[in-house]
Amino acid sequence: MRFDVVTLFPELFGPFVATSFVGRAVETGAATFRFESPREHGVGKHRSVDDTPYGGGSGMVMRVDCLVAALEALDATATTRAHRVLLTPQGRPFDQARAIELSRRPALALVCGRYEGFDERVRSFIDEELSLGDFVMTGGEVAAMAVIEATVRLLPGVLGNEDSTRDESHSPERDGLLEYAQYTRPAEFRGLGVPDVLKGGHHGEIARHRAEERRARTGARRPDLLAKKAT
Ligand SMILES: C[S@@+](CC[C@H](N)C(=O)[O-])C[C@H]1O[C@@H](n2cnc3c(N)ncnc32)[C@H](O)[C@@H]1O
């Protein structure tokens, strides 16, 4: 899968794409990354990519021409046009269902904003808008990294064990519920133990215990997920 990232700060992604399973995905060819800075398409001597907002207001707005030029430069050197995603606090909240859907696409272009955001007209050139949550960051790069991490780990062969992506929180194979509580050695730590059923080795009982745990935990922590499942 190809990831094209439009960002004013490609250097932020260096260690990120070289580390852990994102790095492994690059090594095995499961994921490729390209970066394009709108600055390359900036205007004038200073290669400006932002300007003051029409109508006044605080801050600077990213220019539509530089952003679209960056997207088109990426597409011009690729065989497949990327599915274009704008990272914005005004987008649909990113979730596991979106990660699964995006992981099935051959190419994604992630557009990271800075300053006070984008000229509205950039929205005419993108396919969907995603938000990391109801808060505002200074730039879209962390949101792009979140989308990349969640997507790359779903690509075939990246984690090495396909079950680990099915058997976890928010997985559709587990009805979108939260994962059960997990434990490892030591069996006792400062008075805190491990449920006997997990140490008993009876697979049927362990599975039953975990199914009950998933439901109880989800009800206690995220009742909205249970309600969503019921509709
Ligand atoms: C300071 S924010 C602009 C916020 C914009 N003025 C607004 O109120 O919607 C600058 C950039 O950071 C990124 N960003 C900030 N918060 C985000 C979030 N929750 N999800 C995704 N991207 C975000 C976007 O790319 C955005 O264009």
The ligand as a Gaussian input file, in Angstrom:
#p B3LYP/6-31G(d) Opt

LIG

0 1
 C       -4.810000      24.658000      14.401000
 S       -5.533000      23.444000      13.375000
 C       -6.789000      24.362000      12.531000
 C       -8.132000      24.268000      13.197000
 C       -9.209000      25.064000      12.453000
 N       -8.957000      26.474000      12.610000
 C      -10.587000      24.746000      13.014000
 O      -11.017000      25.405000      13.934000
 O      -11.200000      23.768000      12.560000
 C       -4.301000      23.204000      12.150000
 C       -4.347000      21.843000      11.476000
 O       -4.094000      20.822000      12.419000
 C       -4.735000      19.638000      12.014000
 N       -5.587000      19.162000      13.123000
 C       -5.812000      19.801000      14.286000
 N       -6.615000      19.105000      15.088000
 C       -6.920000      17.967000      14.424000
 C       -7.729000      16.843000      14.724000
 N       -8.414000      16.739000      15.852000
 N       -7.802000      15.847000      13.806000
 C       -7.126000      15.924000      12.638000
 N       -6.353000      16.979000      12.287000
 C       -6.251000      17.991000      13.169000
 C       -5.548000      19.944000      10.759000
 O       -4.828000      19.488000       9.639000
 C       -5.651000      21.445000      10.827000
 O       -5.822000      22.013000       9.554000

